[in-house]
């Protein structure tokens, strides 16, 4: 059989490029958590997360080198201040592994579905499997430590039922109870924003750049607003709402990360948040929920734009691989 040389598609180049940037940030953050970690149960998960991310960087670099594609600039130890006192307690490192791999499974699913060439497809399938295993391990450890908050319980259905009235969609006047899918989306949105709020709380203690500090402060306010709105919905539905997470931030005021790493991390989290809020809209059937998700997407889009401007103005934003400007090549004005 003749073996044909298959070029990388734009989707495959883009997915590998995005994975490289994400894993480069992850390596720095996990190294920092490992440097300060004292919990022997958490350490193996951090070690595995670091090994996975470093392996991804090596594999992507090998593919790009083979294809004569420039390897993106990576974050390095220069973006970490190891001499800074710990900014987080050990439990936040576990929360980080849990959250990053929960989000990683979702992101890897998208990237896998966009790949066809065997080496790229295998790479994304591997990252998906690795994220799934680390998510499982971190969830089990959080459960054993009593720090995992499960979504609200509802009675098991007793029979199959069909929707009989269009009023099922009504969420502005007489609301029906939330269905299980809607509860899950609300719960995990609150959980994700608790994580973001803790991150913002910590970074506001240590960042001294006024513009970046204001950017982080605004991000914290958006997360607090989402938590408040969706908690109120759960309480009104007598589902009690999420248990507030413990404060996992120390009293350190010494910056442990470069400003470049911090703003790029926020840019990445904003992108994920918009994606997940869009998914929540697609599976929610009560109009009040849809309205809230739409409002927050619009707010985060504006906020993400401010973060992108910061990155560009400071020279911290790498340009993704681009298609050629055909009109320019053809000298069309």
C-alpha positions in Angstrom: 0.0 0.0 0.0 1.3 3.5 -0.9 1.6 5.7 2.1 0.5 9.3 1.3 2.0 12.3 3.0 -0.9 14.1 4.7 -0.4 17.8 5.6 -1.8 19.2 8.8 -5.2 20.9 8.3 -5.8 24.4 9.7 -7.9 22.8 12.5 -5.1 20.5 13.5 -2.5 23.3 13.5 -4.8 25.5 15.5 -5.6 22.8 18.0 -2.0 21.9 18.6 -1.0 25.5 18.9 -3.7 26.2 21.5 -2.8 23.1 23.5 0.9 24.1 23.5 0.0 27.5 25.0 -2.3 26.0 27.6 0.1 23.3 28.7 2.9 25.8 28.9 0.9 27.8 31.4 -0.1 24.7 33.3 3.5 23.6 33.7 4.4 26.9 35.5 1.4 26.8 37.8 1.8 23.1 38.7 5.6 23.6 39.4 4.6 26.4 41.8 2.1 24.3 43.6 4.6 21.4 43.8 7.3 23.8 45.2 5.1 24.6 48.2 3.0 21.5 48.6 3.2 19.7 52.0 0.4 17.2 51.5 1.7 13.8 50.5 -1.7 12.7 49.1 -1.9 15.7 46.7 1.7 15.5 45.5 1.3 12.4 43.2 -1.6 14.2 41.4 0.5 17.3 40.9 3.5 15.2 39.7 1.2 13.5 37.2 -0.3 16.8 36.0 3.2 18.1 35.4 4.4 15.0 33.6 1.3 15.1 31.3 1.8 18.7 30.4 5.5 18.4 29.8 4.8 15.3 27.6 2.3 17.3 25.6 4.8 20.1 24.9 7.4 17.5 23.7 4.9 15.8 21.4 3.6 19.0 19.9 7.1 20.3 19.4 8.0 17.1 17.5 5.1 17.4 15.2 5.7 21.1 14.5 9.4 20.5 13.9 8.6 17.7 11.5 6.3 20.0 9.6 8.7 23.0 9.7 6.2 25.0 11.8 7.7 27.5 14.3 7.3 26.3 17.9 5.4 28.9 20.0 7.3 30.7 22.7 6.6 29.0 26.0 6.3 30.2 29.6 9.4 29.4 31.6 10.7 29.4 35.2 11.3 33.1 34.7 7.5 33.5 35.0 7.6 31.9 38.5 9.0 33.5 41.7 9.9 30.4 43.7 11.2 32.6 46.6 7.7 34.1 47.2 5.9 32.7 50.2 3.0 30.3 49.3 0.0 32.2 48.1 -2.4 29.2 48.5 -2.8 26.4 50.9 -2.2 22.9 49.7 -5.9 22.2 49.0 -6.0 24.8 46.3 -3.4 22.8 44.4 -5.8 19.8 44.5 -8.7 22.1 43.4 -6.5 23.4 40.5 -5.9 19.8 39.3 -9.6 19.0 39.6 -10.8 22.1 37.8 -8.1 22.2 35.0 -8.8 18.5 34.2 -12.5 18.9 34.3 -12.2 21.8 31.9 -9.5 19.9 30.0 -11.8 17.0 29.3 -14.3 19.3 27.7 -11.7 21.2 25.7 -9.9 18.0 24.6 -13.3 16.7 23.4 -13.6 19.6 21.0 -10.0 19.4 19.8 -10.3 15.6 19.3 -13.4 16.1 17.1 -11.5 18.5 14.9 -8.5 16.1 14.2 -8.2 13.5 11.4 -4.5 12.9 10.8 -3.4 9.9 12.8 -0.7 11.5 15.0 -2.7 14.5 15.9 -5.9 12.4 16.6 -3.9 10.1 18.8 -2.3 13.0 20.6 -5.8 14.5 21.5 -7.2 11.1 22.4 -4.3 10.6 24.8 -4.8 14.1 26.4 -8.5 13.3 26.8 -7.7 10.1 28.5 -5.1 11.7 30.7 -7.5 14.5 31.7 -10.2 11.9 32.5 -7.9 9.9 34.7 -6.6 12.9 36.7 -10.2 14.2 37.0 -11.2 10.9 38.5 -8.2 10.8 40.9 -8.7 14.4 42.0 -12.5 13.9 42.6 -11.8 10.7 44.6 -9.3 12.5 46.8 -11.6 15.5 47.3 -14.4 13.2 48.3 -12.1 11.4 50.8 -11.0 14.7 52.3 -14.6 15.9 52.5 -14.1 18.9 50.3 -16.1 17.9 47.2 -19.5 19.5 46.9 -21.9 17.4 44.8 -24.8 18.9 42.9 -28.2 19.0 44.6 -30.1 15.7 45.0 -33.6 15.2 43.5 -36.0 12.3 43.8 -35.6 9.6 41.2 -38.3 9.8 38.4 -41.1 7.2 38.8 -42.2 7.1 35.2 -41.4 8.4 31.7 -43.2 11.7 31.1 -43.6 13.9 28.0 -43.8 17.7 27.8 -47.4 18.7 27.2 -47.5 22.5 27.2 -45.3 25.2 25.8 -45.4 26.8 29.2 -42.6 24.4 30.0 -40.3 27.1 28.6 -41.7 29.9 30.8 -39.2 31.2 33.3 -40.4 34.8 33.7 -43.8 34.4 35.3 -45.0 31.1 36.6 -41.9 28.9 36.6 -41.9 25.1 36.5 -39.3 23.3 38.7 -35.8 23.0 37.3 -35.0 19.8 35.5 -31.9 17.7 36.3 -29.9 19.1 33.3 -30.6 22.7 34.2 -29.6 22.1 37.9 -26.3 20.5 36.8 -25.4 23.5 34.6 -26.2 26.0 37.4 -24.3 24.0 39.9 -21.1 23.7 37.9 -21.3 27.3 36.8 -21.3 28.3 40.5 -18.4 25.9 41.2 -16.3 27.3 38.3 -16.9 30.8 39.6 -15.9 29.9 43.1 -12.6 28.8 41.7 -12.2 32.0 39.8 -13.1 34.1 42.8 -10.5 32.4 44.9 -7.9 32.9 42.2 -8.8 36.6 41.9 -8.8 37.1 45.7 -5.3 35.7 45.9 -3.9 37.7 42.9 -5.4 41.0 44.2 -3.2 40.6 47.3 0.0 40.4 45.3 -0.4 42.3 42.0 0.9 45.8 42.1 0.4 46.8 38.5 -2.6 49.2 38.8 -4.1 48.4 35.3 -3.9 44.6 35.8 -5.2 44.9 39.4 -8.3 46.7 38.1 -8.7 44.0 35.5 -8.6 41.2 38.1 -10.9 43.2 40.4 -13.5 43.4 37.6 -13.1 39.6 37.0 -13.8 38.9 40.6 -16.9 41.1 40.5 -18.3 39.2 37.5 -17.7 35.9 39.3 -19.3 37.1 42.4 -22.3 38.3 40.4 -22.7 34.9 38.7 -22.5 33.1 42.0 -25.1 35.4 43.6 -27.6 35.2 40.7 -27.5 31.4 40.3 -27.4 30.7 44.1 -30.6 32.8 44.4 -32.2 30.6 41.8 -31.3 27.4 43.6 -32.5 28.8 46.9 -35.8 29.8 45.5 -36.2 26.3 44.0 -35.5 25.0 47.6 -32.4 23.2 46.3 -30.3 25.0 49.0 -27.4 26.0 46.7 -23.7 25.2 46.8 -21.8 25.0 50.0 -19.3 27.9 50.1 -15.8 26.7 49.4 -13.2 27.1 52.1 -10.8 30.1 51.9 -7.6 28.5 50.5 -5.7 31.8 50.1 -2.8 32.7 52.5 -1.9 36.2 53.6 1.1 36.5 51.3 1.5 39.8 49.5 4.5 38.7 47.3 3.8 38.2 43.6 4.6 34.5 42.7 3.9 34.8 38.9 4.7 37.1 36.1 2.0 39.6 35.1 2.3 38.1 31.6 1.3 34.6 32.9 -1.5 36.0 35.0 -3.2 37.9 32.2 -2.8 35.0 29.7 -4.4 32.7 32.3 -7.4 35.0 32.6 -7.6 35.1 28.8 -7.8 31.3 28.7 -10.3 31.1 31.5 -12.5 33.7 29.8 -12.6 31.6 26.6 -13.6 28.5 28.5 -16.3 30.3 30.4 -17.9 31.7 27.3 -17.9 28.2 25.7 -19.5 26.6 28.8 -22.1 29.4 29.2 -23.0 28.8 25.5 -23.4 25.1 26.2 -25.6 25.9 29.2 -27.9 28.0 26.9 -28.2 25.1 24.5 -29.5 22.6 27.1 -31.6 25.0 29.3 -35.3 25.3 28.5 -36.4 27.9 31.0 -36.4 31.4 29.6 -35.1 33.1 32.8 -32.0 30.8 32.7 -31.3 31.5 29.1 -31.7 35.3 29.7 -29.1 35.1 32.6 -26.7 33.1 30.5 -26.9 35.5 27.6 -26.4 38.5 29.9 -23.2 36.9 31.4 -21.8 35.9 28.0 -22.2 39.5 26.8 -20.5 40.8 30.0 -17.6 38.3 29.7 -17.1 39.1 26.0 -16.6 42.7 27.0 -14.3 41.7 29.8 -12.3 39.3 27.7 -11.8 42.1 25.2 -10.2 44.2 27.9 -7.9 41.3 28.7 -7.0 40.9 25.1 -6.2 44.6 24.8 -3.9 44.3 27.8 -2.1 41.4 26.2 -1.6 43.1 22.9 -0.5 46.5 24.4 2.1 44.8 26.6 3.3 42.6 23.8 2.3 39.4 25.6 -0.1 37.9 23.0 1.2 35.4 20.5 -0.6 35.4 17.1 -2.1 32.0 16.2 -1.1 30.5 12.8 -2.8 32.5 10.1 -4.2 32.0 6.6 -2.4 34.1 3.9 -4.0 37.3 2.8 -4.9 36.3 -0.8 -6.0 39.8 -1.8 -2.6 41.1 -0.7 -0.8 38.4 -2.6 -2.8 39.2 -5.7 -2.0 42.9 -5.3 -5.7 43.7 -5.0 -6.5 47.0 -3.4 
